[in-house]
Amino acid sequence: MSDEVPVKLRPEILAQRAYKQGKPAPADSFKLSSNELPFAPLESVTAAVRGATEFNRYPDAAAGAVREALAEHYGLTAEQVIVGAGSVSLLYQAVQAAAGPGDEIVYPWRSFEAYPGMVALAGATSVQVPLTADGAHDLDAMLEAITDRTRLVIVCSPNNPTGPALAQDEFERFLAKVPADVLVIADEAYIEFVTDPRALNATRILADHPNLVVARTFSKAYGLAGLRVGYMMGDPRILSAFGTAAIPFLISAQGQAAALAVMRESDAVRRRVNEISARRDEVRRALLDQGWRVPETQANFVWLPCGELTERVDGMLREGGIVGRAFPGDGIRVTIGEEASVTPLLAACWRAIERWPYLRGDDAPAE
Ligand SMILES: Cc1ncc(COP(=O)(O)O)c(C=O)c1O
């Protein structure tokens, strides 16, 4: 069968690669490819999901109880919160609401792999602003990329897949220079893992910037990736437009029950997150000692810059029982997982950097 699609479809969609999920891991390997939390779900959360059995009924489309609980947590009104089927779903809605053909969306690159696809689906144009050499946002270049056609600017802090967080003060200076009628989304999917007190927490300045929307999720620190619940906070008029772009009933009753239950488990969640953040710092330190150029990371993953050697290093990690997320030609993102994954990860990374000294950033050719 030829690869040619037999009917007329939108060429910009055909040109786009579909979102690719992190690879599954064989039984004897660690799956460190999707930035998930490695711990089993908390008992109270599992019980809440088990209790949500009325699935002959549609779920609450607005996830009202979750919205109320989040509003209370953040000191906002329920209208300043919108819940979606994962924050990715809300990002799609935001892009649909903000931009169409001829409009531009500015975001850092490399960043979350789903951004290009959502822009293409809207028929809008991606303006990708390269990261700095150390994997951070280049906010000056992002400002320069804003034109009359810009409808949305996305920042991702900490940045997936490289790890650095924006500093609060640099983001505030940036935001002050963005035209007030241009929507800015701060995608803070990994903020719970942040330990640097200078790092951005965009909710602090929501009240002063009606064009700012903050995106967060229960998928990462809260361990609900499989139940699909994320949220955004911002001006009710903007969020209401995002709601118009929603596919109804995507947030399951089980996801809503789990989100409510996990919000009541803040101590257990904090302990788990602290464990991952501490392990992240240990892993990064060990990798730096090996000679890797791992950017500073405030998330639950580390970035291994591998350039043209990416696929070969990925193969070596796999042989060592580590399934990371390889971005060919660029690098590998490795999620911080269970404690038992650390030794095989560091051993495989050591074998790779011994084999290819080029990974240290030396000029040595990559044979
Ligand atoms: C930066 C970023 N934003 C958003 C998401 C979406 O997460 P979810 O849809 O599970 O809330 C991810 C997931 O990998 C992410 O890395």
The ligand as a Tripos MOL2 file, in Angstrom:
@<TRIPOS>MOLECULE
LIG
   16    16     1     0     0
SMALL
NO_CHARGES

@<TRIPOS>ATOM
      1 C1          5.5450   21.3870   29.2570 C.3       1 LIG1
      2 C2          4.3460   20.5160   29.2750 C.ar      1 LIG1
      3 N1          3.1480   21.0780   29.2390 N.ar      1 LIG1
      4 C3          2.0400   20.3410   29.2650 C.ar      1 LIG1
      5 C4          2.1030   18.9660   29.3090 C.ar      1 LIG1
      6 C5          0.8260   18.2120   29.2590 C.3       1 LIG1
      7 O1          0.5590   17.4410   30.3400 O.3       1 LIG1
      8 P1         -0.9050   16.9100   30.6090 P.3       1 LIG1
      9 O2         -1.6930   17.0530   29.3660 O.co2     1 LIG1
     10 O3         -0.7260   15.5060   31.0010 O.co2     1 LIG1
     11 O4         -1.4540   17.7830   31.6910 O.co2     1 LIG1
     12 C6          3.3330   18.3280   29.3280 C.ar      1 LIG1
     13 C7          3.4220   16.8570   29.3340 C.2       1 LIG1
     14 O5          4.3880   16.2470   29.0570 O.2       1 LIG1
     15 C8          4.4860   19.1260   29.3170 C.ar      1 LIG1
     16 O6          5.7040   18.5770   29.3090 O.3       1 LIG1
@<TRIPOS>BOND
     1     1     2 1
     2     2     3 ar
     3     2    15 ar
     4     3     4 ar
     5     4     5 ar
     6     5     6 1
     7     5    12 ar
     8     6     7 1
     9     7     8 1
    10     8     9 2
    11     8    10 1
    12     8    11 1
    13    12    13 1
    14    12    15 ar
    15    13    14 2
    16    15    16 1
@<TRIPOS>SUBSTRUCTURE
     1 LIG1         1 GROUP 0 **** ****
